[in-house]
Amino acid sequence: MQNKSKDRIITDNLALLYREAASHYGDLPAFAVRQKALEWQPVSFRELYEQGMNLATGLIDLGVMQKEHVGLFSDNRFEWILTDYAVQFCGAADVPRGRDVSDAELLYIIEHAGIQVCFVETEKLATRLLRLRSRLPKLREIIVMDPSAPNLKGTIRLEDVYMKGRDLRKAGDREAENRIAAIRPDDLFTLIYTSGTTGTPKGVMLTHDNMMSQIRNLPGRHGPNDRILSVLPIWHVFERVIEMYTISFGGCTYYSSIHTLSDDMKNVEPTFMASAPRLWEKVHEKILLGVRRSHPVRQILFHIAYFLAKQYKVSEYFITNKQIKLKPTPLWKRAVLTPFHVIRWLIVLPWYGFFNAAVLERVRLGAGGSLAATISGGGALPAHIDKFFNYVGIPVLEGYGLTETSPVVSVRSKLNLVLGTVGPPIRETEVRIICLNSGKTLYPDPADPAGGIGKTGEIWVRGPQVMKGYYRDEPLTRAAMEDGWFRTGDLGMITHNDCLKIVGRSKSTIVLSSGENVEPEPLEMKLRQSRYIDQCMVVGQDQKFLGVLVVPELSAFRKNGTQPKDLAELSSLPETKTIIQKEIRQLISSSAGFKKYEQIRDFRILPKPFVVDEELTNLFKIKRHVVTDKYKQVIAELFPNSTSK
Amino acid sequence: MEFPSQLLYAQDQVLLALMIFIIMLGMGSSLTVDDFRAVARSPRGVLVGFLSQFGLMPLIAVSLSIVLNLHPAFAIALILIGTLPGGTTSNMFTYFSRGSVALSISMTTASTVMALFMMPIILSVYTVRFTSQLSADMRAAGAETDFVIPTGNIISSLVLVLVPVILGMILKRKSPGWAKTAEDTAGFMAVLVILYLMMTAFVRHGKLFLVTPVEVYIATIGLGLAGFFFGYWFSRLIGMYPLFQRAISLETGIQNGPVSFAIILLSFNEPVQSQMLWLAILYSTFIVMTSSIITLYFRKKGKFDWDTYKNIQIHNRLFGTEYVTRYPKGFLPKRLVKDPSQGTVPAAKKAYSVSDS
């Protein structure tokens, strides 16, 4: 039923994983929760298992059934993982979401998922849910997780459920064991609601099989000496898979937070962690600030060190075939360049060695100094950040995936560290590149001389990590999946190093570097309400804020008094700019109901309109990737502080 | 063999003196009074280091000189280097080889002080054979005096070298920022000056590399390597944990090169000075390369015990000093089962010895 692979426990389901981890890793710490900077509370694998069984027994006593969906609205905290243990031991699935869930989302998710028992983190969230309760007839129990929260009428405290379960287990209740035995690999372990393009959240059904395949297939070797710092929200499947993986190899997860991150990095000295691009941008800024504030001699030393590291690494990547290859390198070119790189590498080596030891090591110590690798996911890592960390010797391994693929599709490993890509697909995973226009398979394509390498299209994924489907949404599931293949909606290509490179999104959702998802269509619709704006496209993928490309309405300006003869002339007039700016501010304002991250900070006026067959489809929908490509320069000007890939 | 005299010009000597000053200042900047107290706290490690540095290393140097039949001037220089205290370089290499930096610093500190007494004694005992040989040569060449090891001068040069170390320690107390800079600059300076000396020697005395007997190359490379080897196995024999083995190994092989320059320049005269200096330059160059390679090897070999040690350290830092990390059966290799913290955590030692019995 279970076996131990070289470094990790592999079982049929999460409940068994938790049990095996307890018997195998016993007293080692599984999780640690921060009390103060240098005071953390550990809980061992065995304790966690026993506590989870107690809570599970309490939940079963409350009436939680096998395969039931249990709500779990909380940010990262010890009680989160305890609840997850308990829910899995009940044979149920949790429906997680962060503390910042909106009322509308609460209503929708609880109703749609059929949640009867719901965990909420804080008193505040409990109060909000109690107010909505009249509209949720099926909701039976609200369990408050925070031990310091007062006893609210209409809720139960997690502690009380736990105590009840503990007493029952003491008296010989072994129902949880039966539940675990009844779990099928195809059962859900979680139901995650993502904010989809259509506006209403979609319930992604992930099975035990999905999760176990990730644990089985993630590259790398880890063990009980690994320390993982947790900062990303646990209800994101990315952070979750890392924590489950950590349990499987006996490492300890330390719950940190964004505010305490840089302290915790130094104190915990993590060896591994899941991270998002925004996090690395912050660390990058902090390192550079530290350099700028340091002694002038040290500044010079840092710049010399970075320069040498860059020379050294670039040559190393070339020699080991790890520079990104979008086109095949002709043999003669390699033959000519290889000696150059070998010589440069040899010349730089001793100097790099010295500066690496004396200067760059101190930079690495800022991140704890023990980081063997970190996986970055949840958005594209800006190229300059990617390079910076890999040059200074903090290997940032970028990965790619979606909630629907639980999530890892591909990830760079240390042996496959090709900057600019998201690495090769992980084991048991197939990737196809599909032409957006014709629907033909571009990769793999035996008819193509390069096998389809280097061609851009939509990424399709097939493998054991692909979700079971969208909960209670058969049409949407059918639209997204075909014959086991999941259409990611992202554009990509396979490089000549057999790595996946993400080019853009065919779906229109814009993911800001903060991780916020923005649907551009509603914003554009609103903007087009202006009589001065004919067409527009909101941009800002992987950026800190949104921008917009605007095609002005010529006639409106003519009526206004100015007499430009065409768009090109109009776009050069200063008053055009002032008017458009005023329009954007008025239309996309918080008083008009737009969130802060949806505000448009900057814009550019285009000299030509979008036309059918070029930037527009037959149905006048914008082909976003075409516009993005055509106005690459203009968009780059909008976001001068970041060199996006 | 015709060996060029006047290896260094006056300006080189000034440069060299400046380098020695900066390096020793940098060494002082990395030391605190607490490092001296640490010596008292870990007497066993320091004692093993002491035996290894002042017992093994000079013996290796003498043996090499005899076996390779080195010219007396080279032999004396080699033995001189063999009796030198450790420098800060060894601390840096120990850090990267995942050894105990605390022990490395303690050993450097202790040996630097001990050298004041040990160096003259060891030198006078071990160099007899070669000084008499030199004296015979000199008499044959018409000189009227015997060659004697200038013990007094050596001690005073050592004291002189310690002045910038103390200045560095004061600097660290007064301005830690500047001290950090001094520490960094020192390492960089050392590399630059040694390279400069090699280059100028090459330009001025192009044949120097050719007239240098091959035994000298073997001796200068072999001294460091043998130091690493015997230091490593000697401490293993005594029963030290791997963490400390690596520190002792590097501390034994890596000697304080700049101190040897100072002693040679201040205490010896031609005709032997240039030869001695050249050997010291060669040793200083090769030791950086061999240490780098050994460090890479140690780093890889010591990964597991280091990771375990580190994990326990962090558990004790975050979960309290009484916390004991209990690894599953079969996870730890035999050597670490009794105490995976390698003696660094009192609680771990107690708990493991109890649970084992």
Contacts between the chains, C-beta under 8 A, distances in Angstrom:
chain1	res1	chain2	res2	distance
A	24	B	328	6.0
A	25	B	328	5.8
A	26	B	326	6.8
A	26	B	328	5.9
A	27	B	326	4.0
A	28	B	325	6.9
A	28	B	326	6.7
A	28	B	327	6.7
A	28	B	328	7.2
A	29	B	315	6.9
A	29	B	319	7.3
A	29	B	325	7.7
A	32	B	318	6.6
A	32	B	319	7.2
A	38	B	317	6.4
A	38	B	318	6.4
A	39	B	318	7.1
A	39	B	320	7.9
A	40	B	318	4.1
A	40	B	319	6.1
A	41	B	319	7.7
A	42	B	315	7.4
A	42	B	318	7.8
A	42	B	319	5.0
A	42	B	323	7.3
A	224	B	311	7.6
A	224	B	327	6.3
A	224	B	328	7.4
A	224	B	331	6.5
A	225	B	304	7.9
A	225	B	307	4.1
A	225	B	308	5.6
A	225	B	310	7.4
A	225	B	311	4.5
A	227	B	311	6.9
A	227	B	314	6.6
A	250	B	328	7.5
A	254	B	318	8.0
A	267	B	314	7.8
A	267	B	317	6.8
A	267	B	318	6.6
A	268	B	314	6.6
A	268	B	318	6.9
A	269	B	310	7.2
A	269	B	314	5.9
A	271	B	307	7.8
A	295	B	177	5.9
A	295	B	178	7.6
A	295	B	180	7.4
A	295	B	181	5.0
A	297	B	181	4.9
A	297	B	184	7.3
A	297	B	185	6.3
A	298	B	180	7.4
A	298	B	181	6.1
A	298	B	184	6.7
A	301	B	184	6.0
A	301	B	188	7.3
A	353	B	292	6.3
A	354	B	187	7.1
A	354	B	188	7.2
A	354	B	191	5.9
A	357	B	92	6.2
A	357	B	96	6.0
A	358	B	92	7.5
A	358	B	184	5.7
A	358	B	187	5.4
A	358	B	188	7.0
A	359	B	184	7.2
A	361	B	96	7.8
A	370	B	310	6.6
